[in-house]
Amino acid sequence: MAYTAYKYRLYPNRTQEEAIARQFLACRTIWNKMLGDIKKTYGKTHRVPEISVTPYLEKYAGLQDADRRALELIREDLLGAYQRYLARGRDTGQAGPRRTRPNRSGAVPGEPKFKSKAAERKSYTTAPSPFGEIRVGERHITLPACGSISARIHRRAPEDWVLHSATVSCAPDGNYYCSVLYRHGSPAPVPLEKCTETLGIICPPRTDRSDRIFMDSDGGMAELPPGYVRTMTEVKELYRELSRKQGPHNGRGGPPSKNYREQMEKIRLARRRADRQLTDCLHNISGRLTDRYEVICAAEPDRARLAAGMDHGYTQLLSLIAYKQRQKGHYFIRIRIPKGSARPRPDSRDAAAKTTEQAAEAGTAAAILEQGMRILRRTGQTAGGGNRPACR
């Protein structure tokens, strides 16, 4: 059994926004009330009480119009979290949780916390039940207690998949999303001896200052989208303007000025737009690769490039390829390049030198592919695995 989630953008009207806000409030309220009662009872009896949603619905009138199934899931999540927290002390022979050093906020790590209204991310999870159904239509999603909400349905699940749950969330920028989780059977793995389409990919060397994301063993490459490059250039210019605003960095003390706060908001929105552009590009690239190739062997990201902020999404791309290959029953393996390995250095801008560099990079990717195939044949790794480095 496998699970796959599709995330859709929601466009609720004013009435539906108020209904979603009431649902956020109801889930937060019942979590805090139940957690307070559990802590109070456990402090007296050292046992977790058997709690139910019904008494809270009768006591608090604001919960009666909420999605009943969502409140039941809150109860299950809270009881599971508290049981896992208490299970940490079983190996010490103590009745209560193991004594650990509190973190900076004063709470013991692992202990369920009260939810705050000021949290940036607001979300709740519901599931199909007799209290309401969940449907994904052509241009809308039907949710219990919220009705039919307009949505951008960019892809549909196969008919044999079973809808398991739906998580509604509101991002800090005010956009609404719905992540629909489906349950389906695991795909049959493709035998390794029948795999004919294979590919090796590597990240650019640390001396490369281009916009390339990776190079492959077929001599191809992928570059950053032009829109993302323009947005990041805009972000750099916004940071230059920020240095001329009165803020905490200039040593004058006091709260930042209004212009400083407005500039920081512009930077936040621009960076968020850049993240969406890069994520869309990586999804398109990973989709094309996994649709065509049955075996993909990838070199581990260069830590120096990652620390310098020049990863260009290569690490994220490997994660996307890993789970998409796993869904299709294909093979994916990551190879760690040993320290001191020779990598081509693009020091010259001559056209002939660049052609030689690209050929050398393709040869390195082909070597990664050969090494990955040897590991797969030797270890007999199952299809879809290999999200961790396979060798040193």
Secondary structure, 3 states (H helix, E strand, C coil): CEEEEEEEEEECCHHHHHHHHHHHHHHHHHHHHHHHHHHHHHHHHCCCCCCCCHHHHHHCHHHCCCCHHHHHHHHHHHHHHHHHHHHCCHHHCCCCCCCCCCCCCCCCCCCCCCCCCCCCCEEEEECCECCECCEECCCEEEECCCEEEEEECCCCCCCCCEEEEEEEEECCCCCEEEEEEEEECCCCCCCHHHCCCEEEEECCCCCCCCCEEEEECCCCEEECCHHHHHHHHHHHHHHHHHCCCCCHHHCCCCCCCHHHHHHHHHHHHHHHHHHHHHHHHHHHHHHHHHHHCCEEEEECCCHHHHHCCCCCCHHHHHHHHHHHHHHHCCEEEEECCCCCCCCCCCCCCCHHHHHHHHHHHHHHHHHHHHHHHHHHHHHCCCCCCCCCECCC
